[in-house]
Amino acid sequence: MIYVVRRALATLFFLIVFGPVLLASNADTEQNSAPIDVMGKVTDHDYFELIFGAKVYLPRMFYSGGEWYFFRDTYSALDSGEFVRGEEGGIVRADTGESIAFDLSITSHLIYLWLSLILTVFITFMAGRKYKKGIGRDSEPKGALLNIFETLFVFIRDQIAKEFMPKDKYEKFVPFLFTIFMCIAFMNLFGLLPWAAAATANLTVTATLAIITFLVTQLNGTKDHWKHVFVFPGVPKWALIILTPVEILGLFTKPFALAIRLFANMLSGKIMIVCILGLIFVFTELFGAAIGVTSGVFWVLLTVALYFLKALVALIQAYVFTLLSSVFIGMAIEEHNHDHEDSSVANAKDVALQNH
Amino acid sequence: MSFIAAGFGAGIIALAAAFGIGMIGKSSVESIARQPEAAGDIRGAMLLTAVFIEGVALIGAIVCIILALGIGQ
């Protein structure tokens, strides 16, 4: 039984991974002169690519010139005669030539964002239902899903939330951190599929996530947090002229760096893989087909190694985003008692006494 | 010209980030060797610092990508 399942899974894996490659030859030959569209692999599209190179065009809805437009896909928008293709591949108004002011279209990245949200909700609700039945509370967790869920949840709670937040307040933020971790992890892992794209390779997505973290941080900030921002305690008055603007700037650079970090990491991963595979074509063009194909063995091996690295980076970046969110929130919700130097000295003395 | 700038920029970023992360790795490994029972805490602090360096390096890398792709020209 297990062999049948395993063989079926292996066949499915093979089809999923190599299907697009095998069918690439009779796929549409676009006007592109380059053999591989490097940026096209990571940027957002108005279609959702399925396994065998099939494309599902997604609905468009946008606001332009004081009116809302709804179309089934980009082509029906073009067929309506009101819009034409712009220079950069987007669509612009036919009469005035201006681009769309406010685009709410469903895009491929949005689909992957939704998919990861649905997966997160699904896993959480499944685990929650099992816990309500008593599995995992009265007995040990049963099944792969519950085990994975519990490992991740306990990891987030103990290693991330408890570590960087005050002991009495961290519980409130564990659900938020868990959600953000699972979502980013799923979005990053979707980027590993050859035909799919990581939604986190889009600055809009990461910026939205960072803004959510920013809001959670600032809305839960204590009086001490705001005092540290505007009137830093314990420094001379003239130093505040420099310190306060820097602190206010610091509020905004933190989520900015958070967004850029995730975005750049996910963008660079896929670009690197596509570029290294593209070296096969470069070598073929420069030295002929024989050397190009032979060197392909090396590039493919390198790509396999990079894929493992990317799988690792996908999880590490989700961890890092969650970790930094936790650190920022922890810094904001901390209540300082300004004699902590004395207490730490006392603690050190206690420890020293116990050791001797 | 922007290609040269992007190439040099990426090189300098790689050098600086490698130096920074190398320093972190060196001192954390030394600390763990000196005090193996604190390995967990040290690893957390190491990762946090490495992440900050990575963030700065990536912002530089993004500037290089923008230069190389000629966005905004």
HADDOCK unambig.tbl for C-alpha pairs under 7 A between the chains (distance, minus, plus):
assign (segid A and resid 257 and name CA) (segid B and resid 55 and name CA) 6.24 0.50 0.50
assign (segid A and resid 260 and name CA) (segid B and resid 59 and name CA) 6.77 0.50 0.50
assign (segid A and resid 261 and name CA) (segid B and resid 55 and name CA) 5.26 0.50 0.50
assign (segid A and resid 261 and name CA) (segid B and resid 58 and name CA) 6.37 0.50 0.50
assign (segid A and resid 264 and name CA) (segid B and resid 58 and name CA) 6.30 0.50 0.50
assign (segid A and resid 264 and name CA) (segid B and resid 62 and name CA) 6.96 0.50 0.50
